[in-house]
Amino acid sequence: MSARAVTLWFIDTDTPMDVLRSGVTNDVDAAKKIASAIYGDSVLVPSVDTNLATAMDSDDSQVFAGSYGPLTVVSCSLFATSKPSTLTRTVETIRTAASIPERAAAVLLYTEPDSATGVFARWEGGALRRSFAADPVSIIEDEGLPYPFEKPFWAGEHPLRYAAGVAPDPLALPFHPQQLAEQSNRDWLGFRFTRPLAPSDLEPLTIPITGFAIRPADYEPTEADAARYREASAAAAAATAAATAAAASAREQALAADRAPAPVTPPAPVAPDTPAVGIPIAEPIPEPSAEPTIREQADSLITESRMPAGDAETDAAAVDVREAVTAPVPPVSAERAEEPGDVEPQVTPDGEYVEEPNGWAHRVARYFGFGTGR
C-alpha cells in the first residue's frame, strides 16, 4: 500500500540531498522551537525520538519536528490539506518564529491513501510558486507553472494501473496524484516514503525526528513525562535499527535480482508429427488408380488430337510428372495477436500505483508490486 505522509520542509541549501546523505543529527531544542511556532498557545512535551518514516504513522495528538542545520522539517495534521495555497501565511509565520532565513524555500508533501489524494506545494521568497492537489478523477488545486519533473506524468508516461476487475475511469488523470506528489519530494529532497524505494533514494528511516505531545497551556511537565520519553525513545531506537537493517537487506536483494541475468526459457518440445511453422509441406502423392478417370480420358483424347503421333509418348510422361507435383501448403500463420484491450496491464516493481477494486476513494498507489502496508 502507498504511504501516508505529511511534511513541511524549509530548505536553506542548494544541496539538500547531500546534507541528508551525510548523516544528520536532530537538534531537539531547535526542533521544539519550530514546533512551538505552530502551537504557541500549548505546552509541548517531548514524547519520543524516532525516525521520519515511523513518524508518518503517528496520530494527531503529536507534532514532529527535526532541525539539521540548513534543513528543517515539521509534521502535523495542520498541513494535511488539499488546499495548500491557504497555508501561505502559516508558512511565513513559522519561518519568522523559528528564525528561518527568508531565502529558504518551503516545500509541502501530503499523501492520503484512504482518499487516494496527492498534494504538493513550494514557496519561495514568501510567495507560493506551485501547488497541486488531486485525487485520481479530479483536480482540486492547480496553481503556478509545472516543474520539469511533472512533464512525464502529464505526458502519460506513468499511467494509472488498474487492478483486475476494475474498469478504467474515463475521467481519470493520466497519472496517480500520490505518485506525482511523492516525485516532488524525491526531486527536491531525494526520497519518497512509499516502498519499494529506487536505488538512488535516501532512506527516510535514517532521518531522525522528535515527537512532542501537545498539552494545554497550563500543563506542567512531570518526571513521569521525562521517563516515558526516555523509554519510548529507547524502544524506537531499537525498532529503527531493525527496520533499517531489514530495508537495507530488501534493497540489496532487489539490486541483486536486477543484476542477475534473466533466465532463458527453453522452447517447448515439438511433437514428431508437428511441422515447423513456415516450412511448406507437400501433400503425399496418391497411388494411381487402376481405371482412368473421366477427366483423364478427356485430356488424353484432346492431347492426341492436337499433337503428332510421335510426341504422344513423351507428353504422356510429362503429364504423369505434372500430376505427381502438388502445390506446397502455405506456411502456418501465428495465432492472432491480442488486441491492446485484451492484454492485462503489467504491474512493474518500481513503484507504479494500482487502482483498487473498491472504488476510486480507496484506490491506492502501488510500485510494481508497489509498497507494503502502512
N, C-alpha and C positions, 0 to 999 in steps of 0.2 A: 504494500500500500504506500501511496505517496505520503510524505511527511508534512505535518503541520508545523508552521514556522511563523514567527512574528518578531522582527528585529528592526531596530533603527540604529544605523552606524553613522558616526562622524569620522570623516577621513581627512586627515591633515598631512598627507604624504602622497607623492606621485607613485610610490611603490608599495601599496598596502599588502600585496601578496608576499613580497619579500619580508616584510615585517612579521607577518604571521608565520611564514615558513621558518624564520629564525628561532622560533620558540619563544612565546610570550608568557609573562607572569602578570597576574592581576594585582593592581594597586587597589586594595579593598577600600581604603579611605577615600580615594578619588572616585571609586565606583559608587560609594554611598552618597557622595556629593552630587553625582549625576542623577541617582535615583531620587534624592531629596528635591531636586529641581522639578520633578514631576509631582511628587506627593509632599509638597512643602508643609501642609497642614497636618501631616501624620507623623508618627514616630516609626522609623524604620529599624527593625531589629535583625541583625544578621542571622540567617537561618541555616545556610549550607553553602559550602564551597564545592562547586560541581563543574561540569563542562557544558559548553553551549548546546550540544546536541541533546543532552538529557534535559536541559532547562526548557526546551521546547515542549516537553510533555507535562510540565507542571501546571497547577491550577492557577486561577486568577487571584488567589489570596497573597501572591508574592510578586515582587518586581525583581528582575535580574539585571545586573549591570557589570560591566568589565571595562577597565581602563588599562591601555597598553601603550603609553606614550602618545604617539601621533594618532592612535586609533582608539575609539570609544564605542561601546555597544550597550544598548539598553533594550530590554524586552519586557513588555507588559500588555495587558488587554486593551489599554488605551489606543494602541496602534493597530488593533485588529479591525480595520475599517475598509470598506470598498469605495470610499470617497477620500483618497489620500490628499486631495487638494485642500481639504478642510483642516489639515494638520500644519499648514504653513506657519501660523502664529505659534503653535505649540512647539514646533521645531526650533524656532528662533528664541522662544522663552527658555528652553532647555540649554541652548547654546550659550546664552548670556549668563544664566545662573551657574553653569558649570565652567565658565571661563574658557569656552572652546573658541578658538580663533574664527573670525568671520570667513576667512578663506577656506575653511574646511567644508568639504561637500558633505551633505547628509543623504543617505540612501535608505529606503524603506523596502522591506520584504514582508509580505503576508500571504500565506497559502493556507487554505482550509479545505481538507479532503471531503468533509461532510457535505459541503455545498459545491465542491469542485471549483472553488474560486481562487484566482490568482491575481495578486496585486503587487505592483512595484512603483517606486517613485524616486526622483532625485531632485535635490535642491542645491543650488549653487549661488553664492553671494546673497543669501537670504531670499531668493526667488525660486519658485517652482519651475524647473526646466522640463520635466517629463513626468507624467503619471499615467498609469494604465491599470484598469481593473475590469475583470470579466469572468463569466462562467462559460462553459462550452458553447452556449447558444445565444449569449447576449453580452454586449459591451456596456459596462456600467459607467466607466470613465475613461477618456482617452484625450489627454491634453499634452501639448508640446510635440516636438518633432521626434520621430523614432530614432533610436540609436542603431549603429551598424549591426549589432548582434541580433536585432529584431528581424532583419531582412530575410534570412532563411525561413523564419516562421511564417511571415506574411506571404512568402513565395511558395508555400505549400511543401517545403522540404521536411517538415515534421508533422505530418497529418495525424489527426485523431485516429486511433486504432480501437476498433470496437470488439468487445468480447463476443464469443459465439452466441448467436441468437438475438443480438441487439442490432436493430436496423439503423443505418446511418440517418442522422437528423439532417434534413435539407437546409436547415437554418444554422447549422453548426459552423464555428470558426474553422479556419484551415489548420489550427493547432490547438493544443490544450493550454489554457491560460496559466495553469500552475507550472507547466514546463517552461513557458516563456518567463514567468516571474522568477523562477529559480535560475534561469540562464542569466538574468540581470545580476543576481548575486554572484554567480560564477564569473561573470565578466568583470565585475567591479572589485570582488574580494577573493576570488579564486576557489570557491567551493559552492556546493549545494548540500541540502540536507537529505534529500531522497536518495536511497541506495538502489542499485549499485553506483558507487562513485566512479568517475572517469579516472584513468591512471594519473592525470595531471592535477586532479582535485586535491585541495588541502583536506585534512581530516578534522571535521568540527569537534570530534571528541577530544582533540588536543588543545582546544581553546578554553582556558579557564574562565569561570564567571561566578559571581556571588549572588545568592538569593537573599532577599530581605523581606521579612514578614511585615505586613502593613498593619500598624496598630493605631488606636485613637490618639489624639493629640495629648491627652493627659496620661498616657501609659508610661509606666516606669519599668525599664528593662530589669530583669532579675538575674540572679546567679543561675537559676534553672534554665533561663533562656541561653546563657552562655554555655552551659553544659550540653544542652540539646544541640547547639551549634557545633560544638566540637565532635560530638558523637555522630551527627549527621554527616559532617564533613569527612570523618574517617571512613564511614561506610561508603560515601560517594567516591572517595579516592580509590578504594578497593574495586568498586564497580567500574569506575572509569578505566583502571588498569586492565581489568579483564575484558571489557568491551573493546578497548583499543587493540589488545593483542588479537582478539577474535576478528576484528575488522581487518587488521593487517594480514592475518592468515588468509582470510577470504579474498582479499585483493591480490595476494601473491598467487593463490590458486587460479584466480581468473586470468592473471597475466600469463601464468604458465600454460593455461589452456589456449590462450591466444597465440602463444609462441609455438605450440605443438603443431606438427603438420596434420593436415586434415586426413582422416582415414580414407583409404582407397577402397571403394566398394567393388567387389568382383562382379563381373557380368553374370547375369542369371544363366544357368545351364540351358542349352538348346537341345530339344529332343531330336533324335537322329532323323526323323521323317519331317522335320520342320525346315523349310528352305530359308536361307538367309535373305533378309529384306534387301530388295534392289537387284537381285540376280534373276534374270528371266529363266524360267524352267519350261522346256519343251514338253508338250503332251506326248505320251507314249504312242508309237506308230502302231496302228491297228493291223491285225492279221488280214491278209487279202481274203475276200470271200470267194467261195467256190463258184458261184454264179455271178456274172457281171450284172451291175445294176442297170436300171433303165437309162440313167444319165450316162453311164459309161458306154452303153450300146449306141446312144445317140451321138456322143462325142466321137466314137470310132467311125461311124458312118460319115459324119461331116468331114473328119480328117482324111479319110480315104478318098472322098470325092474331090478334095482340093489339092492333093499332092500327087506327085508321080509315084508309081508303084515302087520304085527303087528306094524311096525315102521312108516308106511305111515302117520298116523295122526299126530304123534309127529313131523316128519320132515316138514310136510306141515306148521305147526305153526311156525317152525324155519325160513322157507323161508319167511313167511309173515313179521317176525321181521326184517330179514336182508334187505328186500326191503324197510322197513319203515325208516331205518337209512341212512342218506345221509352224504357224506363227507363234513366236515366243509369248509367254504370258507376261502381261505388264508387271513392272515392279510393284511389290506390295507397298501401299502407302501407309504412312504412320497414322495412328489414330488422330482424330480431330483434336487440335489443341484446345485447351479450355479457354472459354471466353473470360475476359477480365472479371466479370461479375461472378464467375463460377469459382474463382480461386479464393480460398480462405486467406485473409491478410496474415502475413508472417509477423509475429511479435518478436522483435530482436532484443538481445540482452543488454542494450546500452542505455536504457532509461526512457523509452517512449511510454506515453501514458495510454491506458486502455479504458474504454468506456464500459462500465459495469452494467449487468442486465437489469439492475433495479432502478433505472431512470437516471436522467441527467443530473438530478440533485445529488446523487450518490456516485456519479461517475468519477472514478479516481484515476490519477495518472500512474502508469506502470512503465519501467525501464527495462524493456527487453528482459522479460521475467522481472518486471520493474518493482523493485523495492521490497521491503519487509514490513511487517506490522508496525503500527505506531508504538 
